[in-house]
Structure formats: structure tokens, C-alpha cells
Amino acid sequence: MFALGFSSGLPLLLVFGTLSFWLREAGVSRTSIGFFSWVALAYGVKWLWSPLVDRLPLPWLSRRMGRRRSWMLCSQLVIMASLAGMAFSDPTTQLVSLALFALAVAFASATQDIVIDAYRIESAPERLQGALAAAYMTGYRLAMIMAGAGALAVAAWAGSDLGYDPAGWRAAYLTMMACMLVGVITCLLLHEPEVDLSGQEQAQAAHRRQLVARGWPAPLAGLAAFGRSAVVAPFVEFFQRFGKQALLILALIACYRISDVVMGVMANPFYVDMGFSKSEIATVTKVYGVIMTLVGAAVGGLLVSRFGTLRILMLGALLAAGTNLLFALMSRLGADVTLLTLIISLDNLSAGIATAAFITYLSGLTNVAFSATQYALFSSVMMLLPKFVAGFSGIMVDSYGYASFFIGSAAIGLPVLALIWLVTRLHPPAR
């Protein structure tokens, strides 16, 4: 799960924060960068094709590798090919081409997330999900550091530390493509999880027979039965299980990461505009970011097991909003490497704690019979609203400045605290 977490986390910043740094350095406007971040909305709508990933076999490959590993490998190969396409697209002259390849990376990466999340849930009983989530999240955060600090370091080494050099960014994205081999090799070494789907298959076959008996053509009846089993049943089961509380749960999931995601689009353009070099950002993120990510993952896992998931969800929401205020402070004080080190350290620590609690919470909501589709629904809802709002971040900075933007991004995270309190009232944490 550590290696799969690395494979899952690597593409995100390459179509998000790191890409925004590249675009800003190439002279693309902040408003355009904000809208460009909408390619990552693929993560927010992945529930639309998650039933296909959950139940549809890939020709030849699924027979050889199994339904989870076949989809995993296919998505990883598409990510690698699309990253190569981004590497050879210069935003100063080929912005549309870069956008299309970035969209392909986001789509394939979202598909990989669907499969890996399902694999994690199906591979171990519920009592081990917290440990798996911590290992996954540690790999995920380290991959984000590699895709952030690592990509900047390669771009600075192969190109120019200050100023735009397309050769440096080409080398950076080709290096990130090679790093995806971690996921490919892991996928080839995995065992396919054993999940009993006989109940779903019998229900699907029975529904197909009913439709044929009513006069439906056999192919159409089979398609309708598959749609009911793969698409309708996972959502119906979730709402039947939680009733009216399902809407409150979905609202919490939709808002939990909004403060962090909205701020994240403008973080790297902020560093560029403040005058930090690529090597300064890479060094600080690489050293202190790695350390605090590992600490945050460990602390988050311990806190969840000691105090319960919902209490640590509340702590994570407070920390995510609070660290945004430090960015506002630096916008007033000016570029300072010491302050940058403090901010990145606290940001990674709080993200580690919040993510450990959130993954555990989402995993606990999932029925293993519909693991891919239901978890894709939760994680899609988690990203859809934040990614959409983040698209306007460039306009907000251009209109009001960085300080007001960072304060505002902290403030929009406050309603999350009320949602967690309401969920806690409905499901009091165990003592």
C-alpha cells in the first residue's frame, strides 16, 4: 500500500501545483492558471465511470491479471504516456496540447485511484484499514513531495534555477514519468484480492431473466441488468444504510478539503511572485516536507486509533484552515526562507494528520461488495466542489491580493467544523 500510495499521489501535483509553477514561470496569467486547474475536475467526477472499473473486464488483460490489477496497469501506462506528452508540450506555444495531455493524466490518474482504493478495501479486514490508510497516505504524500520538490529540483538542474527554461521542465516531467514505474512494478507483483461476487452475479442473472421473460431482447436485458447491478445498486445501498443522514455525510465529504485545495492552486505562483528560486522551494520541501509528512502520518494514525476518527477529523480541519493564515503572514513580511520552512513543515504535518483520519473515515463508510463505486463516489464528492472553487483562485488573487486570498481560503474551511459536529452528534465517537 505504501508503493501504491506513491503511484497514486505522483500524478496529482503534475496537473495541479507543479503545473501551475511551470505555467506561471512561462508567463501564463494567474487567471488562466486558475482555470487551467479545472483539468483536475476529473478526480471529482470519477464516480461516473467507476461502475465500469468495478465490474467491466478488460479484454485479455483481465483474464491474465484479474479485474483490479488489469485496470491498475492500464491506467498507469496511460499516465506514463500522457506525462511524456506534457513533457514535450511548451506552454508558450502549445498550451492547448499541454491541456489535453494534462486532462489525459488526470483522467487516467483518477481511474488508478478508483482501482487502488478498491484494492485496499478488499485486501484486508476493517480492523487493518487504519494501518493500510496510514501506509498508503505516507506513500501518497512522499509522491507529492517528489512531484513537487523533486520536479522543481530536476527542472532547476536540467534548465535554469531562476527564469523559464523549457528543457528543464521537459526533463522534470520525463523523470516523473519514469517514477511511475514504481506503481507498474508493484502492480505486476501483487496478488489479486479474493472477493465473493456470487451474490451480485446471481442477482444480475435473475434480473436479466426477468427482463427476458417480459419480452426484452437478450442483449438489451443483459445490459440493463448489468447497469442495475453495477451502477444503481451501490448508490441505493449507501442511501438505504444511512437514510437521511447520507446527505449530511456527503456534505461533510464535499467540504472537508476545500480550504487546502483552494489555497493549493496559488501556492506555487505565490512562491514565484515572492521571488523564491526553484532550488530554495525544492530544498525546503524535500527536507522538512518529508520529515513532517512522516511525522504527520504516524501521529495521525496514532491519534485516530486513540481518540477515534471523528475527533481527529475535527483537529485536521482546524489545522488545514490555520496553516493558510501563515501564508497570509508571509505575503506581508516578504520572502523569508526560515518562515517558508516553518509554513511547509506545519502544512505537511497538518495534512498528514487530516488525511489519515479522512481516509479511515471514508473507508469505514464503504461496503466491500461495492468498494470501487462507493469509494469513488466519496472521493469524487471530496474533490468536486474544492476543485471547482479553486478554478476562480487566480481571479481572487488578481482582484484582492495574496493576503486576502489566503485569509479567505482559511475562512471557507470553517463550516466544515459545524458539519463534523453534526455528524458526531448523530454518530457519537466510541469512548
Secondary structure as UniProt FT lines:
FT   HELIX           2..14
FT   TURN            15..16
FT   HELIX           17..25
FT   TURN            26..27
FT   HELIX           30..36
FT   HELIX           37..44
FT   HELIX           46..48
FT   HELIX           50..55
FT   TURN            59..60
FT   HELIX           61..65
FT   HELIX           67..87
FT   TURN            91..93
FT   HELIX           95..123
FT   HELIX           126..128
FT   HELIX           129..145
FT   HELIX           146..150
FT   HELIX           151..158
FT   HELIX           166..179
FT   HELIX           181..189
FT   HELIX           198..213
FT   TURN            214..215
FT   HELIX           218..227
FT   HELIX           228..232
FT   HELIX           233..242
FT   TURN            243..244
FT   HELIX           245..255
FT   TURN            256..257
FT   HELIX           258..274
FT   HELIX           278..284
FT   HELIX           285..289
FT   HELIX           290..307
FT   HELIX           309..333
FT   HELIX           337..365
FT   HELIX           368..370
FT   HELIX           371..390
FT   TURN            391..392
FT   HELIX           393..400
FT   HELIX           402..411
FT   TURN            412..414
FT   HELIX           415..426
//
